[in-house]
Structures are given as C-alpha cells and as structure tokens.
Amino acid sequence: MDDYVLTHFLQLTDSGQQHLIRGGLKGIEKESLRITEKGVIAQTPHPHALGATLTHPHITTDYSESLLEFITPPFAEIDDSLNFLHDIHQHVYANLNDEFLLASSMPCAINGDESIALANYGSSNVGQMKHIYRRGLGYRYGRSMQAISGIHFNYSVPETLWPVLQQLQNNKQPLEEFISSSYFGMVRNFLRQGWLILYLFGASPAICKSFFKSRPELGDAFDEFDRYTFYHPYATSLRMSDIGYKSTNQANLEISYNSLTEYTDSLGQAIETPYPDYEKIGVKVDGEYRQLNSNALQIENEFYSIVRPKQIANSGEKPTLALKRRGVKYIEVRSLDLDLFNPIGINQHTGRFLEAFLLTCLFQESPYSYRQDQITNNQNQLTVAHEGRKPGLTLIDNDQHIPLKDWAHSILNSMSPICHELDSKLTGKPYQTALNLQRQVVDNPDLAPSAKILEGMRQTKQPFARFALDKTCEHAQTIKTQTLNQKATERFEQCAEHSHLQQIQIEKNDTVSFDTFLENYFAQN
C-alpha cells in the first residue's frame, strides 16, 4: 500500500512556513475508578476536600460517584500537560485516605449494576440533569459499561496555521468555516485510520468475569484465561469493543462527518427521534425521571465515537449549538485505554505520537464518508479491538483486504515528515523517537501493551483483577512518595473551596422548576 501524500503539508514546506505546525495545544482528561484496598469499587461519596464535582475545573466525576475524572488545561508542550496531570494525582492521593485509583481501564470486582452508584452533582437544575442523564444511561446500556475508564486527548491546531493554510489552498470561505471544514477532514481520516490507536495503545485484552454479572450472556463470546478472567488471545482494547463503548444500540445512527452542518443536524435529529425500546423504559415514572427523554440519544454526549469535534460550551448551552455558533475549537480523541504500566495512565511518547498522528490526518486528502464507509470503519475498529495482534490479520480499505501491518507502516511512514518538523527545535528528537517506538510495535506485536499485560498475567499466574490491583498499588506508592509542592497544593485547595461556593450559588440562583429547565434546554436552537 502506497504511503499517503500530504499535499497541503508539502505546500506549507515549499512556502517555508512548516514551523507553524508546532505548538498546538494539548489537554488530557483521565478517568480513574476509586477502589478499596481489596479492589472493590468504593461506595463512599466523592471526597469533600476534592471540591464540588459540578464546578471544579480539574477534578470531577464521570458516570459514577466513584469514577473520578481529571482535566488538565491545554498546554503547547505535552510535558506540561502530563506534569499537571501528575500534580492532580498527587493532590487526590493526599485526600483519598485508604482508597486507590484503579490503574486499568476495565473495572474489576463488580457486584452487579447496583454496586455502581450514580454521580451526584447537587440539587441545582443543571446538577439534576447530569444525574438523570446518567440514570438514563444505566437503563439503556447497563451500569457496568459506564464504570470503564479511559483517556481523552484534546488537541487544537495552532491558530496561526489556519490563515496560512487557507491562503495556500486558495480557499474563499470565511476563516471560521474553513477551520471547521478542515477539522472535519481530520476527523474523517481519524475515523478511517483510528484502529491504529487501538492496536498500538490498547491495554484491555482481558476482563474480570464479574463485569458480566448483570449481563452473563455476553461472557459466552470469550475464551477463559482462568476461573476469574475472560479474554481474547489477540485482543488489544476490549474497552473499545462491542462489550465496551461500541454500543449496538447506536449501530443504526447515521451521524455525518462531512460538514459541521451535517454533523450537528444528524446529531440533533437523533436527540429528537423516538426510540421504541427507550419509550418502554418511560421518562418520568411515579414522579421520578428515569431518563431525560426516550429518544435515540438523550443528549449529544451519549453518542459514543472514537473522536469528537468540540467547541467550549457556555453553561447550559447545548454542545451542538456551541459548534453551530462558534465552529470547531479542538478535537477530542476518546479511544485511549489507561496505560496500566504508567502511574498517571499515559506517557509523553503516546502524547507526542497522537499529536503527530492528528496533524497527519489534517494534511491527508479527506474524501467525504458515507454509510458504507462508516460501517467499514466500525468493522475495522472492532476487528482490531478483538484480535488486532492476530498474525496475518487483514482490514478493509476501499473494498480491499489490506494486511494490518502494511497499512500501519504506510500511516507511520506518512507521519515521518510531521515528526521531523515537530522535532526541529527540540533536543533528542522526541517525536521521531515516539514514532520509531510504534514502528517496533507494528513489527513485533508482543511489544504492544495488550500483549505485555497478558504475558505479565501468565508469568505471575494472576487473574486480571489481581494483576491490575498490584499495578494499582505500585503506582499509588510511586505517587505518594513524591510530595506535591506547596504552591500547587494551595492552588488545588483554593479550587476546591471556590467550587463549593460556586455550587451553592448555582443552587440559589435557580428560578424555574426542573421540568421547565429541561424544556428550555431542549428548545435551544
């Protein structure tokens, strides 16, 4: 398979302005499940010292009260993003008492769906909406799936690059439209090639049998590693498979990535289209909301995609409306498993690789994608999730079966000039180092994190839960032995205090009933 020609990057290079690709902003969102020293999901409320989850800018919860989410600001240097994430871990561990942050993406020791408490955001209308949305997810998909953790990598192209790219392409659109259109081109290429992220960084090849306690029939599709663990021998990321975030309920949604308008319209339509199975659940039953509505999607965030175009939404503003009003601001990559071997779940090589990969997706030609393309993309992702390291595995591209190894090397080769430029002012060529590390993984699948996890389980003769818990305790010890500096400690303490005051203020300021609030929210257009 021929390597991709980065036409627009060549134009940039010919004009001597290739340096403009440097300095894009990188932010990280990391989910971690709070667990007890026995590995069971913590049943305690969110620690008060960590602030109010509704309003804290860096520490909140995702689906469950015990599923912490850490959010870094965006930085031009990935090391700054990782250092901030490390600071959050240190601060959190200083306030966790005897609990731990599970190092694996897949949860262990789940005692059925009821053991997973929904996140609580207080009594305000917006807090209730977040809580009820999660209740709806539980009814729709089961709560176990919602206890899975991952990393979201947020990236925005350097602002100074856009007008130059537009001029080189002789594009006459308003700049904001050109930016959004270019981001959607990046997204389409990521959707087509994103299986590579699962292959290289997938770290969930095994699952505790307890994960299927509320859905035992799903375990039938797996091999047995031992009496406590299911697995697939060549799996990379079961988190991103059809038992994780690839929901069969959403398989028939036709969300278009061909333009900002088509994307927001198709998402909006899914939020307004009744879905018979969800109508059976009911919306408000005996005076209590079970879900926000009974449509195919309650809100935009319910649509599980490996990548999302994003705009920063104002308080109470629908995400699609934020996109319509202000265009695409950044891209959110959602397919990263937690790195089980790293104390904070991600390292700089992964961050640098993702930045270069996204820029490569930006500079590749990006034909529109249609229903069959989306089916093929999903099929490739599922194939890699379940058996990505299988010798001789082929994927589908343009109706042809392509050896995964050949396609992967083609993508990596096309990234080389991008990595070279990103390295041009740095010592040690860290981007090319990150790229070469992944070339080795393509040539030798045993170097993939998923393979290392299974090999570690075999060597220690441990089930997945025990292996993950041991790594969790190791990482906790590493983080706890490093003291967070006083300045950072004070900053997080002030954030927490301010967040509690903010939540109280929001609750005081509510002037309408929740029913009216919800009606007004969905009426936005």
MOWO-V464511 format. One record per pair of residues at least 6 apart in sequence whose C-alpha atoms are under 7 Angstrom apart, sorted by the first residue. I is the first residue (numbers start at 1). J is the second residue. Records with the same first field share a line. If there is no record, write none. Layout:
I: J + J
//
This chain:
1: 406 + 407 + 410
2: 410
3: 410 + 411 + 413 + 414
4: 364 + 414
5: 364
6: 363 + 364
7: 363 + 364
8: 363
9: 363
11: 168
12: 18
19: 421
20: 160 + 161
21: 158 + 161
22: 422
23: 76 + 77 + 158
24: 76 + 155 + 156 + 157 + 158
25: 74 + 75 + 76 + 155 + 156 + 157
26: 74 + 75 + 76 + 78 + 81 + 154 + 155 + 156
27: 72 + 73 + 74 + 75 + 81 + 153 + 154 + 155
28: 71 + 72 + 81 + 152 + 153 + 154
29: 69 + 70 + 71 + 72 + 151 + 152 + 153
30: 69 + 70 + 71 + 150 + 151 + 152
31: 67 + 68 + 69 + 70 + 149 + 150 + 151
32: 67 + 68 + 69 + 101 + 102 + 149
33: 66 + 67 + 68 + 101 + 102 + 149
34: 41 + 42 + 66 + 67 + 68 + 99 + 100 + 101 + 102
35: 41 + 42 + 99 + 100 + 101 + 102
36: 42 + 98 + 99 + 100
37: 98 + 99 + 100
39: 108 + 109 + 469
40: 108 + 109 + 110
41: 110
42: 66
45: 65
46: 65 + 66
49: 95 + 496
50: 59 + 92 + 496
51: 496 + 497 + 499 + 500
52: 496 + 499 + 500 + 503
53: 59 + 60 + 61 + 121
54: 60 + 121 + 127 + 503
55: 499 + 502 + 503
56: 495 + 496 + 499
58: 70 + 71 + 72
59: 69 + 70 + 71
60: 68 + 69 + 70
61: 67 + 68 + 69 + 119
62: 68 + 69
63: 118 + 119 + 134 + 146 + 147
64: 116 + 117 + 118 + 119 + 147
65: 117 + 118 + 119 + 120
67: 147
72: 81 + 84 + 85
74: 81
75: 81
78: 348 + 351
79: 348
86: 344
87: 484
90: 479 + 480 + 484
91: 484 + 489
93: 480
100: 476
101: 472
102: 472
103: 338 + 340 + 345 + 468 + 471 + 472
104: 338 + 340 + 468
105: 148 + 149 + 150 + 204 + 337 + 338
106: 148 + 149 + 204 + 207 + 239
107: 147 + 148
108: 208 + 210 + 211 + 465
109: 210
110: 210 + 211
111: 210
112: 213 + 214
113: 142 + 143 + 144 + 214
116: 143
118: 131 + 134 + 135
119: 131
120: 131
121: 127 + 128 + 131
122: 128
123: 507
124: 506 + 507 + 510
125: 510 + 514 + 517
132: 289 + 290 + 291 + 292
133: 291 + 292
135: 290 + 291
136: 290 + 291 + 292
144: 211
145: 244
150: 336 + 337 + 338
151: 334 + 336 + 337 + 338
152: 332 + 333 + 334 + 336
153: 332 + 333 + 334
154: 330 + 331 + 332 + 333
155: 330 + 331 + 332
156: 329 + 330 + 331
162: 179
176: 327
180: 260 + 327 + 328
181: 259 + 260
182: 362
183: 328
184: 257 + 258 + 259
185: 362 + 366
186: 358 + 361 + 362
187: 307
188: 257 + 366
189: 361 + 366
190: 361
191: 377
192: 377
195: 380 + 381 + 384
196: 408
198: 236 + 237 + 335 + 384 + 385
199: 236 + 384 + 388
200: 438 + 441 + 448
201: 336 + 337 + 448 + 449
202: 236 + 237 + 336 + 337 + 449 + 450
203: 236 + 237 + 337 + 338 + 339 + 340 + 449 + 450
204: 236 + 237 + 238 + 239 + 450
205: 231 + 232 + 235 + 236 + 237 + 238 + 450
206: 229 + 230 + 231 + 232 + 464
207: 229 + 230 + 231 + 464
208: 228 + 229 + 230 + 464 + 465
209: 228 + 229 + 230
212: 218 + 219
222: 230 + 231 + 232
223: 230 + 231 + 232
224: 230 + 231
225: 231
226: 463
228: 463
229: 463 + 464
232: 386
234: 386 + 387 + 388 + 389 + 390
235: 385 + 386 + 387 + 388 + 389
236: 384 + 385 + 386 + 387 + 388 + 450
237: 385 + 386
238: 244 + 385 + 386
239: 245
240: 246 + 335 + 385
241: 382 + 385 + 386
242: 248
245: 304
246: 304
254: 266 + 371
255: 263 + 266 + 267
256: 262 + 263 + 266
257: 263
258: 368 + 369
264: 320
267: 300
270: 296 + 297
271: 295 + 296 + 297 + 298 + 299
272: 295
273: 295 + 296
274: 294 + 295 + 296
275: 294 + 295 + 296
278: 294 + 295
279: 294
282: 290 + 294
283: 289 + 290 + 291 + 292 + 293 + 294
284: 290
292: 298
297: 303
300: 319
306: 333 + 334 + 335
307: 332 + 333 + 334
308: 331 + 332 + 333
309: 328 + 330 + 331 + 332
310: 323 + 328 + 329 + 330 + 331 + 332
311: 322 + 323 + 327 + 328 + 329 + 330
312: 322
313: 319 + 322
321: 525
338: 345 + 346
339: 345 + 346
343: 475
349: 434
352: 431 + 434
353: 431 + 434 + 435
356: 415 + 418 + 419
357: 415
360: 415 + 418
376: 396
380: 395 + 396
389: 445
392: 403
393: 403 + 404
394: 401 + 402 + 403 + 404
395: 401 + 402 + 403 + 404
396: 402
405: 442
408: 442
419: 431 + 432
420: 432
422: 431
423: 429 + 430 + 431
441: 447 + 448
446: 452
457: 463 + 464 + 467
//
